[in-house]
Amino acid sequence: MVESADQKPLVTITGISGYIGGEVTKQFLENGNYRIRGTVRNPTDEAKVAPLREAFGEELFNKIELVAADLLDEASLENAIKGSDYVVHVASPFFFSDDADSLIKPAVDGTTFVMKACQKAAVKRCVITSSVASIQNPAATDKPANRTYNESFWSNPDRPEGLGNYPKSKVLAEKAAWDF
């Protein structure tokens, strides 16, 4: 029995216009066993969409359902995830700034909103990409003596040595997911 396209499980991938999101999307498309919904802030923004079309080629690109979603807009994420079987949450700000709110709020709130939307939509599995930044910056006094890190080690957002806003956003978003 041949499975029709609309019977394939739906995977929603947040942030497909980013490097990791694009690669994850490409792998799902090439696998061919899933319908793909990808989130971007504005699906009509050719500056963001054209590189995806070029990278995937028309045939694969036309298999993507693009939907608008913003990490700071809970309703948009809920709408994007509604009806999904699986979610891969890749979207997160990737830049360096002295403005903590421009990095931390979208990373933490976006992760929390995605988790809530997955729960509401009864998503079977949600994969959240993390970052080595979540563990690579413990306080000097918290570093493992043998230099081997495991799940008990976390970057310390309040460490005496200070921590930049980008790595802080990563550790706080990761903790938000675990706490959910």
Sine and cosine of phi, psi and omega as CSV:
sin_phi,cos_phi,sin_psi,cos_psi,sin_omega,cos_omega
0.00,0.00,0.78,-0.62,0.02,-1.00
-1.00,0.02,0.77,-0.63,0.00,-1.00
-0.99,0.15,0.79,-0.61,0.03,-1.00
-0.98,0.22,0.36,-0.93,-0.06,-1.00
-0.84,0.55,-0.62,0.79,-0.05,-1.00
-0.98,0.21,-0.12,0.99,0.07,-1.00
-1.00,-0.07,-0.21,0.98,0.02,-1.00
-0.94,0.35,0.53,-0.85,0.05,-1.00
-0.88,0.47,0.56,-0.83,-0.01,-1.00
-0.99,-0.12,0.83,-0.56,0.10,-0.99
-0.92,-0.38,0.79,-0.61,0.09,-1.00
-0.98,-0.19,0.77,-0.64,-0.01,-1.00
-0.89,-0.46,0.88,-0.47,0.01,-1.00
-0.99,0.14,0.59,-0.81,0.09,-1.00
0.93,0.37,0.70,0.71,-0.07,-1.00
-0.95,0.32,-0.22,0.98,0.01,-1.00
-0.99,0.11,-0.09,1.00,0.09,-1.00
-1.00,0.08,0.20,-0.98,-0.05,-1.00
-0.86,0.51,-0.79,0.61,-0.04,-1.00
-0.93,0.36,-0.67,0.74,0.04,-1.00
-0.86,0.52,-0.65,0.76,0.04,-1.00
-0.90,0.43,-0.66,0.75,0.01,-1.00
-0.93,0.38,-0.67,0.74,0.04,-1.00
-0.88,0.48,-0.70,0.71,0.02,-1.00
-0.87,0.50,-0.71,0.70,0.01,-1.00
-0.85,0.53,-0.69,0.73,-0.01,-1.00
-0.91,0.42,-0.66,0.76,0.05,-1.00
-0.91,0.42,-0.66,0.75,0.01,-1.00
-0.89,0.46,-0.70,0.71,-0.02,-1.00
-0.93,0.37,-0.50,0.86,0.06,-1.00
-0.89,0.45,-0.67,0.75,0.09,-1.00
0.99,0.16,0.01,1.00,-0.05,-1.00
-0.99,-0.11,0.11,0.99,-0.08,-1.00
-0.69,-0.72,0.47,-0.88,0.27,-0.96
-1.00,0.06,0.59,-0.80,-0.09,-1.00
-0.89,-0.46,0.78,-0.63,0.17,-0.99
-0.88,-0.48,0.80,-0.61,-0.01,-1.00
-0.88,-0.48,0.64,-0.77,0.02,-1.00
-0.98,-0.18,0.64,-0.77,0.15,-0.99
-0.63,-0.78,0.35,-0.94,0.01,-1.00
-0.89,0.45,-0.65,0.76,-0.04,-1.00
-0.60,-0.80,0.97,-0.25,-0.04,-1.00
-0.91,0.41,-0.21,0.98,0.03,-1.00
-0.99,-0.13,0.04,1.00,0.02,-1.00
-0.99,0.16,0.99,-0.14,-0.06,-1.00
-0.87,0.49,-0.46,0.89,0.03,-1.00
-0.89,0.46,-0.51,0.86,0.02,-1.00
-1.00,-0.06,-0.55,0.83,-0.10,-0.99
-0.99,0.11,-0.62,0.79,-0.05,-1.00
-0.84,0.54,-0.68,0.73,0.04,-1.00
-0.89,0.46,-0.53,0.85,0.07,-1.00
-0.92,0.39,-0.72,0.70,0.02,-1.00
-0.85,0.52,-0.68,0.73,-0.01,-1.00
-0.93,0.37,-0.68,0.73,-0.04,-1.00
-0.93,0.37,-0.65,0.76,-0.06,-1.00
-1.00,0.06,-0.41,0.91,-0.15,-0.99
0.99,0.12,0.44,-0.90,-0.08,-1.00
-0.83,0.55,-0.69,0.73,-0.09,-1.00
-0.87,0.49,-0.75,0.66,0.01,-1.00
-0.95,0.30,-0.66,0.75,-0.01,-1.00
-0.85,0.53,-0.62,0.78,-0.02,-1.00
-0.93,0.36,-0.15,0.99,0.06,-1.00
-1.00,-0.01,-0.04,1.00,-0.01,-1.00
-0.99,-0.11,0.73,-0.68,0.18,-0.98
-1.00,-0.10,0.93,-0.38,0.03,-1.00
-1.00,0.01,0.73,-0.68,0.05,-1.00
-0.74,-0.67,0.49,-0.87,0.03,-1.00
-0.98,0.20,0.71,-0.70,0.10,-1.00
-0.41,-0.91,0.57,-0.82,0.01,-1.00
-0.76,-0.65,0.71,-0.71,-0.04,-1.00
-0.87,0.49,-0.38,0.93,0.00,-1.00
-0.99,-0.13,0.12,0.99,-0.03,-1.00
-0.85,-0.53,0.99,-0.10,-0.08,-1.00
-0.85,0.53,-0.67,0.74,-0.02,-1.00
-0.89,0.45,-0.60,0.80,-0.01,-1.00
-0.92,0.39,-0.60,0.80,0.04,-1.00
-0.95,0.32,-0.63,0.78,0.06,-1.00
-0.87,0.49,-0.70,0.72,0.03,-1.00
-0.90,0.44,-0.66,0.75,-0.01,-1.00
-0.91,0.42,-0.57,0.82,-0.09,-1.00
-1.00,0.02,-0.36,0.93,-0.01,-1.00
-0.78,0.62,0.76,-0.64,0.04,-1.00
1.00,0.09,-0.01,1.00,-0.03,-1.00
-0.99,0.16,0.56,-0.83,0.15,-0.99
-1.00,0.06,-0.61,0.80,-0.05,-1.00
-0.67,-0.74,0.45,-0.89,0.06,-1.00
-0.72,-0.70,0.69,-0.72,0.16,-0.99
-0.88,-0.47,0.94,-0.35,-0.05,-1.00
-1.00,-0.08,0.96,-0.27,-0.04,-1.00
-0.93,-0.37,-0.45,0.89,-0.10,-0.99
-0.88,0.48,0.75,-0.66,0.10,-1.00
-0.16,-0.99,0.56,-0.83,0.01,-1.00
-0.87,0.50,0.67,-0.74,0.02,-1.00
-0.75,-0.67,1.00,0.08,0.09,-1.00
-0.26,-0.97,0.15,-0.99,-0.01,-1.00
-0.91,-0.40,0.71,-0.70,-0.08,-1.00
-0.40,-0.91,0.48,-0.88,0.12,-0.99
-0.99,0.16,-0.18,0.98,0.01,-1.00
-1.00,0.06,0.99,-0.16,-0.07,-1.00
-0.86,0.52,-0.65,0.76,-0.05,-1.00
-0.90,0.43,-0.47,0.88,-0.01,-1.00
-0.95,0.30,-0.31,0.95,0.02,-1.00
-0.93,-0.36,-0.77,0.64,-0.16,-0.99
-0.95,0.31,-0.73,0.68,-0.05,-1.00
-0.87,0.50,-0.77,0.64,0.01,-1.00
-0.92,0.40,-0.56,0.83,0.00,-1.00
-0.92,0.39,-0.75,0.66,-0.06,-1.00
-0.96,0.27,-0.77,0.63,-0.01,-1.00
-0.90,0.44,-0.67,0.75,0.01,-1.00
-0.86,0.51,-0.70,0.71,0.03,-1.00
-0.89,0.45,-0.70,0.71,0.01,-1.00
-0.90,0.44,-0.69,0.72,0.01,-1.00
-0.90,0.43,-0.62,0.79,0.04,-1.00
-0.90,0.43,-0.70,0.72,0.00,-1.00
-0.89,0.46,-0.69,0.73,0.03,-1.00
-0.89,0.46,-0.70,0.72,-0.01,-1.00
-0.90,0.44,-0.64,0.77,0.04,-1.00
-0.89,0.46,-0.69,0.73,0.02,-1.00
-0.89,0.46,-0.72,0.69,-0.02,-1.00
-0.90,0.44,-0.61,0.79,-0.03,-1.00
-1.00,0.05,0.05,1.00,-0.02,-1.00
0.82,0.57,0.68,0.74,0.05,-1.00
-0.89,0.46,0.68,-0.73,-0.04,-1.00
-0.94,0.33,-0.61,0.79,-0.02,-1.00
-0.42,-0.91,0.68,-0.74,0.08,-1.00
-0.85,-0.53,0.80,-0.60,0.05,-1.00
-0.95,-0.32,0.78,-0.62,0.02,-1.00
-0.89,-0.45,0.82,-0.57,0.05,-1.00
-0.97,0.24,0.66,-0.75,0.01,-1.00
-0.93,-0.38,-0.34,-0.94,0.00,-1.00
-0.48,-0.88,0.51,-0.86,0.10,-0.99
-0.86,0.51,-0.38,0.93,0.04,-1.00
-0.86,0.51,-0.36,0.93,0.01,-1.00
-0.93,0.36,-0.37,0.93,-0.02,-1.00
-0.80,-0.60,-0.24,0.97,-0.17,-0.99
-0.99,0.17,-0.11,0.99,-0.09,-1.00
-0.82,-0.57,0.79,0.61,0.11,-0.99
-0.94,0.34,0.27,-0.96,0.12,-0.99
-0.88,0.48,0.48,-0.88,-0.03,-1.00
-0.81,0.59,-0.59,0.80,-0.01,-1.00
-0.96,0.27,-0.23,0.97,-0.03,-1.00
-0.98,-0.19,-0.04,1.00,-0.05,-1.00
-0.93,0.37,0.61,-0.79,0.01,-1.00
-0.93,0.37,0.68,-0.73,-0.04,-1.00
-0.87,0.50,-0.59,0.81,-0.05,-1.00
-1.00,-0.02,0.11,0.99,0.02,-1.00
0.89,0.46,0.34,0.94,0.05,-1.00
-0.96,-0.27,0.86,-0.50,-0.03,-1.00
-0.99,-0.13,0.53,-0.85,0.10,-1.00
-0.63,-0.78,-0.21,-0.98,-0.09,-1.00
-0.92,0.40,-0.17,0.98,0.01,-1.00
-1.00,0.05,-0.13,0.99,-0.02,-1.00
-0.99,-0.17,0.72,-0.69,0.02,-1.00
-0.73,-0.69,0.51,-0.86,0.20,-0.98
-0.90,0.44,0.58,-0.82,-0.02,-1.00
-0.98,-0.21,0.96,-0.30,-0.05,-1.00
-0.91,0.42,-0.31,0.95,-0.02,-1.00
-0.93,-0.37,0.38,0.93,-0.07,-1.00
-0.89,0.46,0.52,-0.85,-0.03,-1.00
-0.86,0.51,-0.46,0.89,-0.01,-1.00
-0.97,0.26,-0.16,0.99,-0.07,-1.00
1.00,0.09,0.32,-0.95,0.03,-1.00
-0.49,-0.87,0.76,-0.65,0.00,-1.00
-0.90,0.44,0.32,-0.95,-0.06,-1.00
-0.91,0.40,-0.57,0.82,0.01,-1.00
-0.90,0.43,-0.82,0.57,0.03,-1.00
-0.89,0.45,-0.53,0.85,0.05,-1.00
-0.89,0.45,-0.64,0.77,0.01,-1.00
-0.89,0.46,-0.60,0.80,-0.03,-1.00
-0.93,0.36,-0.72,0.70,-0.02,-1.00
-0.93,0.36,-0.62,0.78,-0.01,-1.00
-0.94,0.34,-0.58,0.81,0.07,-1.00
-0.92,0.38,-0.66,0.75,0.04,-1.00
-0.88,0.47,-0.71,0.71,0.01,-1.00
-0.90,0.43,-0.60,0.80,0.04,-1.00
-0.87,0.49,-0.66,0.75,0.03,-1.00
-0.91,0.42,-0.72,0.70,0.00,-1.00
-0.90,0.43,-0.61,0.79,-0.03,-1.00
-0.96,0.28,-0.37,0.93,-0.04,-1.00
-0.90,0.44,0.00,0.00,0.00,0.00
